[in-house]
C-alpha cells in the first residue's frame, strides 16, 4: 500500500521524508467510531477516484477570534489598519514584480536553449540531407531532447515530485482550502522553473504557461510570509500575515499574477483566481489581486522589451503571444455561429477523449511507474519518441511551400524541397509550440495543406496525451491550443474548399482560433476565465462572443462524457475538494446524518495528561476540539463554549502554559500571538514535545486561547444549508449542537466533500488513509 | 417633515401613493425600547447623511428552509433541477436580448431626434449668419432643447420619480440587498427609456449609458418573475423563481447586461455586478451573468448593424463607441507613467470638486425644489441655459479649422469661418456628447486649440454639475468622460508644446483617453469594473495598466476629500447600505452591544389575536420573529426553534390556517409554497386582512412554515464576525442567543450599517423615520 500512495508524484512524497508521520499529517477530525456505517470506516483500498483521502488537511480561513487576537485588534489604531492595508498593496506589487521576472527568465532561457538546439539540429540536417545518412540527425535530435528532459525529470522526480505537471490542480486545491504539503515552498519553485525550461527545451508537447500559475502562487506564499523555510531565513517582516486567511488571499493574487504573466491577461488572471478560489468576494482583495496581475504582465513586458532591444515597446504582455488579430480584416458573420457551435461540440468530444485516455494512462502510471528512475526513463522515452515521430513526419512529408519574403519562420527547413521553398510539416514540429500556434493563427491561406494538418493533429494529440502526467514540469494549455488550432485550421480549409465563395471563408486563421478555444475548453473545462484569457491574449474583443459560445458548448458536451482534466487528477488524488454548491438533490440530508460523532471535547480547564493523550492518539488524530462546559449531569455532552485547534494546543504545550506555573513564574512573559505566528505554518508534532509525568498532572486553562464564538448549526439543518455556511466562510470545523447548545457532532470538509452527484443520483465516497 | 421626505424624488414618492402606509412599508425590526441609548430612538430629524432611514426593508437572500420548501426540494428529481438550470439560462438569454433591444431603441431614437434638431438649428444658423439676427437661432435652439427636456421632466416628475437620474445608486442598493420601492417595475422602465431619449435629445450634459443599467435590471426583474404588476398580467411561468434570492440573482444579470450594452463591455458588466452586488461568489451564477452580458452586446451590435445598413458587421458593440485605438500607432512609454499618475490625481481633485458642488446642490434641491412642477421648470431652465452657453461659446470663439476630407464632423458649422473651414468650438457643443468624446480621442493633433478646450472644460464642468440630480433620466458617465477628455487633450497639447520632441508626445488623443478615465474615476470611484469597461470600450488592452494606475490614483485622491457621487446620493437617502467589511476598528463591539433587544417572539403554536396585535403595532413594525419554546420558568426568554417572516404570517392569516380549522376542513387543500409565491413580492398589509373576534381566539401552528434552522450567534461574537456572517450569506435577520440557546436579541441590516468609520474613528448613525 505504501508504494501505491507513493506513486502519485505530487502528493505524498513529502510525507515519506519523515518530517511527520504520515498519519499525523492528516486525517482531520474524521471519526470512524460508528461501526455500523461502512463508509466511515477507512480502509486501505487501492487508489481510485471513489475514495476521499484522510491525508489532507484544511486551511483555517476562519479567524480564531480568541482573546489574544481581539486584544491585539483592539489595541490597533485606525492608522495601523491603514498601514497594514498599504503593506498588503506593497506585497501584491512585489508578488507581481517577481512573478513577472520569473516569467521573463523562463521565456529567455527557453528561447535560447531551444534556439541553440534547433540551430544545431538544422545544421546537421542540412549537412546530411545532401550527404545522405539523415538517421544521424535523427539520433542527434532525439539525444538532445532526451538529455534536456532527463535533467528536468531527475530534478523533479528525485528532489521535488510535487513540482511535476502544471501545478494547476494543486493550486486549485489550495485555493479551495485544502493544504497540499510542500506545494508553496521555495524549493518547489526552483525545481519547477528549471524543470519547465528543460521540458520545453527538450521538445516535449508541453507549454511553459501552466507552471507560471504555480510559480506565482509560491512567490506569493513566500513574499507574504517574509521568510523561507527552504532557506531557513526569517526576515521578521509581514508577521501579521502569518496565518492561513491572509496567506490564502496572497496566494490568490500570486496565481492571478501567474496567469497574467503567462497569457498577458490580467483580468483573466483575476477571474481565474476568483473562479477557482474565492468563496467570499471582497472588493479590496479583488482590487489587490488585479494590481498584482497588472504589475506582473507589465514587468514581463518591460523586461522582454529591453531584452528584445526595443525598450518601452510594450507589445509582448505574456509568455504566449497570439499575435494581432485585426478587427478590420477579420470578423465573423451571423451564419458562422452554428459552425462555431459545431466546432465547440467537436472540441468537447476530442477533449473528452483526451481526458479519458489520460485518465487510463494515469491509472497505469499509479500502478506501475512509481519509482523515480522509472519516471525519468519514461520521460526520456517520450522525448525520444517525440523527436522520432516529428522527424518521420517531416521526412515523409512532401508539402513544400515557397519561402516568404517576410521570413515568419525562424528555422525554415528546406530538406528535400526545391531551393527557395521549405517543408511546412517542419514548421509545425521544428519549432516551440507557441510559435506553431501563432503560425496556425496568422499564416496566410494556403500555407498548410490539409493532409499535413490532419496528420499533425493526430500525432500531436497522442503525444500530448502521453506527455501530460509525466514527471516533468509542464503545462497542457499550449499543446491543447496547438491541437485545436491545427484541426480548426483544417476545418476552415475544408469549409472554404466546399463553399465556392472564397472571400467569406477566406481566413482559416479564424477557425484555427476557434478550434484552439474549443480544444482547450474541452480539456480543461474552464469557462468565464478562459474566455477572458483568450480575448486578452488575442487582444481583440470581437471574438468574445463566439469564444464564449464555443467554450460553453465544449464544456456541456465534454461534461457529458468525463470531467475536466484537472478535476480528474484531483479526484485521482482523493482530495476532499468542495464544489460551489451541495449536490442539488441533497436536501433530504441533515447535519445529523452528515456530521462525525461523538466528538472529542475538552473542558475549559483541562488536565495536561488528558490533552496529551488525545493529541497522541494516532487512531483518531483530530485537529479541532470543541471546548465545553459540563452541566450537573456528567454523562450528557457539555455545552459548547469555544473551539481550539491542535496547532494552538501544541504551542501551549511547548511553552508549558499550565495553571500551576502561572503563579510561580510571574517573571515569565505572557504568551502572545507572536508565539503562534512564529510556529506557523509548521507546528511541531506532539511526539516532539516532552511532557514529564509531573506536568501531566497540571491543568491547562484554554479560555484565553480558544475561539469563543465558533459557528454552530442545529442538527436539523439541511446539507445544502450547512454546505453554504461552510463554503461561504471557508470554515474548517463546524460544530453541530442540539437545542440546549450541547455539542453533538462536528462537520468538516470531508463530511461535505463525501457527497457528490454521480450517474445514479447522490453517491458517497469512501474515506481512506491512502 | 413629510415634504422633506417627499422632496427626494427617487425614494419616497411611491410610499405616498397610499399603497401602504409609510410606516408599514419599512422599519424593519429596529427596536427602540432601550430608552437609555439615545441613538436607537428614531427622531424626526431633517434629512441628512448622518441618518439611517427606517423606511427601507432588506431583501431575503437567505432561503427560508421550512418544511414546505424542503418537501418540494426533496420531491424534485435530478432532472427537475437540470430543467430549472436550463430555465435560468433561457431567462438570462432573454434578459440579454431584451436589454440589447432597448439599448438599440434608445440609440436609434436619440440619433434621429438629435439629428433632426441639429439639422434644423444648423439650417437656421446658416440662414441667419449672413442675414444677421442670430439671436433668433439661439431662441430656436433653446426652445427646442427645453421642449424635449420638458417632456422628459414631466413624465419623470409626475409619473415615476424613481426613474430620475442614472438609476445606478438605486441598483447598487438593490444589489446590496436593500429593497427600494418601485425600482424594478415595468412602468419605471418605460418612463426611464422615454426620459433618457428626451434628455439626451434635449442637449443636456448627460449620457444615455447610465440608465441602461437600471433598464437591464428592470427587464431582469420582470422577465424572471414571468409577470408584470404594472400590466397586471401573470404569465404563470417561472413561478419557482418568485423569491428574493432568485430575483436578485437575475437582477445582477440584468445590470450586467445593461453595462454590457451601454459600453460594449460584457466582462466589465460582470465585474460591475460583482463589485456592486455579489457577496457570495457562485461560479454558475457568474457564468449566467456573463451569458446575459454577451447576448446583450451581441443583440445591440446585430440590430445596429442592420440599422446602419451593414448587417453582420459587428463593430458597434455598445452605445458608446470610443473608436479604434490602434496599438501600432499608439502606445505609451515608461516615462509617461508619472504623467499619467499626475493626471489621475488631477482627476481625483476635479472629481471631488464635482461631487462636493453636486452635494451642496442636492441638499439645496432637497430643501427647496421638491414640487414636481418646480423640478420640471429647473430642468427646462438648465436646458435653455445649456443651449445659450453653448451658443455664446460658439459665437465668440474664433477657432477655425479646415474641413477635413474624411468629414468626421457630422454637423460642421461654418459660422464666421472662411469657406472650407469650420468652427471647432461648435464640434464640441453642437453634437451628441458621445460624438464629442470620440472626436477628442481621435481627431488628429492640431484639431483643437488650447483656449477652446480650456473654456469648454470649464463651462461643461459646471453644466454637468448642475445637470446631475435634475428630475430627468440621465447618466453621468458621458459628461464625465467628456470633461476629462477635454482637459486631458489640453494636457497633451500643452505637454507637446513644452517638450520639443514632437514625435513622442505627438498624439493628444492618448491623453484625452487618460484624462477621461481620470475624471470618471474621480467622480464615480469605481475601480476594477471601470478599468475593464474602459479597456473593453477602447477595444485595446494596451492601456489597461495606465488606466488602472489613473483610476486608483483618482480614487485615493478623491476619497481623501469626499465620497463617490453615487455613495453621496445613497447616503443622502439614508439607505442602510452594507459595505464590504465592518469598520476595521470595530473589534471592541460585540453582538450584545449591536443587537436590538428585547425581541418580539412567537410560540410554536400561537394565538391568532396575539399575532394580529403584534403585526398591527405600527410603533414596532417588525418583519421577522423568532419562534421559541419556553422552558418551565416562564419569565425567561424562550429557546429558539425557528424564525418566521411577517410576509409568511400574512399569507397564513389570509388563508386562515388555524389549528381549529384544520380538522373541520379536511376537504380544503393544504397551503403550498405556491400560495406564498403568488403573494410575492407585494404581500398585503395586515390592515387589509379581516380577522373576526372568533378567529382571534384560534391558534396558529407555525411549525410547518417557520425556518427551523435560522443562523444564530452567541452574544460575545465580535462585530466584524457578525458582519461577515451577515454579509456573506445575505441575511436579513440574525438571531443572537445566550449559551442556553435562548433568544436575547436580533441583528438586522440597520444594526450593522449604523457603524461607520468617520473622521474621528468609529461613528454611529442615528436612526430616523425619514
Contacts between the chains, C-beta under 8 A, distances in Angstrom:
chain1	res1	chain2	res2	distance
A	63	B	721	7.8
A	65	B	718	5.7
A	65	B	721	5.9
A	70	B	587	5.7
A	70	B	588	7.9
A	70	B	718	6.4
A	73	B	587	3.9
A	74	B	587	5.3
A	74	B	588	4.9
A	76	B	584	7.9
A	76	B	585	7.3
A	77	B	585	7.3
A	78	B	584	6.7
A	78	B	585	5.4
A	78	B	757	7.0
A	78	B	761	6.1
A	81	B	584	3.9
A	81	B	585	6.7
A	264	B	541	7.6
A	266	B	544	6.3
A	266	B	545	7.9
A	267	B	267	6.3
A	267	B	271	7.9
A	267	B	532	5.6
A	267	B	535	7.6
A	267	B	544	7.7
A	270	B	528	7.4
A	271	B	267	8.0
A	274	B	281	6.0
A	274	B	286	8.0
A	275	B	283	6.0
A	275	B	286	7.6
A	278	B	281	5.0
A	279	B	280	7.2
A	279	B	281	6.5
A	280	B	279	7.2
A	280	B	280	6.7
A	280	B	281	7.1
A	280	B	724	7.8
A	280	B	728	5.1
A	281	B	274	6.0
A	281	B	278	4.9
A	281	B	279	6.5
A	281	B	280	7.1
A	281	B	281	4.4
A	282	B	580	5.7
A	282	B	581	7.2
A	283	B	275	6.0
A	283	B	527	7.9
A	283	B	528	7.7
A	283	B	580	4.9
A	284	B	580	6.6
A	284	B	581	7.8
A	286	B	274	7.9
A	286	B	275	7.5
A	286	B	528	5.9
A	287	B	527	5.4
A	287	B	528	5.5
A	287	B	552	7.9
A	290	B	528	5.4
A	290	B	531	7.4
A	290	B	548	7.0
A	291	B	548	7.4
A	291	B	552	7.6
A	294	B	544	6.8
A	294	B	545	5.2
A	294	B	548	5.3
A	297	B	545	7.5
A	298	B	545	5.1
A	302	B	334	6.8
A	311	B	334	7.8
A	312	B	333	4.5
A	312	B	334	5.6
A	313	B	331	7.0
A	314	B	331	6.5
A	314	B	332	7.3
A	314	B	542	6.7
A	315	B	327	7.0
A	315	B	331	7.6
A	315	B	542	7.9
A	317	B	541	7.2
A	324	B	327	7.3
A	327	B	315	7.0
A	327	B	324	7.3
A	327	B	539	7.1
A	331	B	313	7.0
A	331	B	314	6.4
A	331	B	315	7.6
A	332	B	314	7.3
A	333	B	312	4.5
A	334	B	302	6.9
A	334	B	311	7.8
A	334	B	312	5.7
A	527	B	283	7.9
A	527	B	287	5.4
A	528	B	270	7.4
A	528	B	283	7.7
A	528	B	286	5.8
A	528	B	287	5.5
A	528	B	290	5.4
A	531	B	290	7.4
A	532	B	267	5.6
A	535	B	267	7.6
A	536	B	541	5.7
A	539	B	327	7.0
A	539	B	540	7.3
A	539	B	541	5.5
A	540	B	539	7.2
A	541	B	264	7.5
A	541	B	317	7.1
A	541	B	536	5.7
A	541	B	539	5.5
A	542	B	314	6.7
A	542	B	315	7.9
A	542	B	539	8.0
A	544	B	266	6.3
A	544	B	267	7.8
A	544	B	294	6.7
A	545	B	266	8.0
A	545	B	294	5.2
A	545	B	297	7.5
A	545	B	298	5.1
A	548	B	290	7.0
A	548	B	291	7.4
A	548	B	294	5.3
A	552	B	287	7.9
A	552	B	291	7.6
A	580	B	282	5.7
A	580	B	283	4.9
A	580	B	284	6.6
A	581	B	282	7.3
A	581	B	284	7.8
A	584	B	76	7.9
A	584	B	78	6.7
A	584	B	81	3.9
A	585	B	76	7.3
A	585	B	77	7.3
A	585	B	78	5.4
A	585	B	81	6.7
A	587	B	70	5.7
A	587	B	73	3.9
A	587	B	74	5.2
A	588	B	70	8.0
A	588	B	74	4.9
A	629	B	739	7.8
A	639	B	739	5.9
A	639	B	740	7.8
A	640	B	739	7.9
A	641	B	739	6.8
A	708	B	714	7.6
A	708	B	716	5.5
A	709	B	713	6.6
A	709	B	714	5.2
A	709	B	716	5.6
A	709	B	717	4.2
A	709	B	718	7.5
A	709	B	721	6.4
A	711	B	713	8.0
A	711	B	725	7.3
A	712	B	712	7.3
A	713	B	709	6.6
A	714	B	708	7.6
A	714	B	709	5.2
A	716	B	708	5.5
A	716	B	709	5.6
A	717	B	709	4.2
A	718	B	65	5.7
A	718	B	70	6.4
A	718	B	709	7.4
A	721	B	63	7.8
A	721	B	65	5.9
A	721	B	709	6.3
A	724	B	280	7.8
A	724	B	729	6.9
A	725	B	711	7.3
A	725	B	729	6.9
A	728	B	280	5.1
A	728	B	728	4.5
A	728	B	729	5.9
A	729	B	724	6.9
A	729	B	725	6.9
A	729	B	728	5.9
A	737	B	741	7.8
A	739	B	629	7.7
A	739	B	639	5.8
A	739	B	640	8.0
A	739	B	641	6.8
A	739	B	741	5.8
A	740	B	639	7.8
A	740	B	740	6.9
A	740	B	741	6.4
A	741	B	737	7.8
A	741	B	739	5.8
A	741	B	740	6.4
A	741	B	741	4.8
A	757	B	78	7.0
A	761	B	78	6.2
